[in-house]
Amino acid sequence: GEDVEQSLFLSVREGDSSVINCTYTDSSSTYLYWYKQEPGAGLQLLTYIFSNMDMKQDQRLTVLLNKKDKHLSLRIADTQTGDSAIYFCAETPLSNTGKLIFGQGTTLQVKP
Amino acid sequence: EPEVTQTPSHQVTQMGQEVILRCVPISNHLYFYWYRQILGQKVEFLVSFYNNEISEKSEIFDDQFSVERPDGSNFTLKIRSTKLEDSAMYFCASSGRQGGANQPQHFGDGTRLSIL
């Protein structure tokens, strides 16, 4: 079956690193994504990783993929108050339709 | 940067009424999607649409739901006879074509549907 799980809440201090974790069940996943949702707004694509990669870095964001353990993480370096939002992990099963399976979202709270 | 736009941002409808949610995907995208998010719950896939037909739909997408691309730009979701449990945020998404359907999807800001 297809399922994606995330912890619900993470609180960090401004300037610290944040690590948001995600596990998924579908071993056929092709792409894995991180989306950010600010209050009242839509889902903003942050970054994504293809399943044959272990790591991807994009400025303050680092994505790590452990395919054996079906574990995905998003590290935000030097977390700012503007990073406070809900972060969704999502995967695309191996189908040609591209549908996304989302986790329940992790609320990141950044304290000044 | 091109965006997916959705209208209206908030729709209030009486139970049993029909509602149409509208989306304008990014212009050169070929794959279109609807998702919904009931308050406090996960974002759930409803339907994907490619080449003027539904390519996949979830169990949620029953006979009360339909999608249409009536012209070259709009992509609509119709709920024929709304129920209280249809109250949710509805997101439209689109993606481009590079090597197949599994390209990053770009989302609109959503339409909040409230059924009274």
Interface residues (C-beta under 8 A of the other chain):
Chain A: T30 Y31 Y33 Y35 A41 G42 L43 Q44 L45 Y48 F88 A90 T92 S95 N96 T97 G98 K99 L100 I101 F102 G103 Q104 G105
Chain B: V4 Q6 Y31 Y33 Y35 Q41 K42 V43 E44 F45 S48 Y50 S55 E56 S58 F91 A93 S95 G100 A101 N102 Q103 P104 Q105 H106 F107 G108 D109 G110
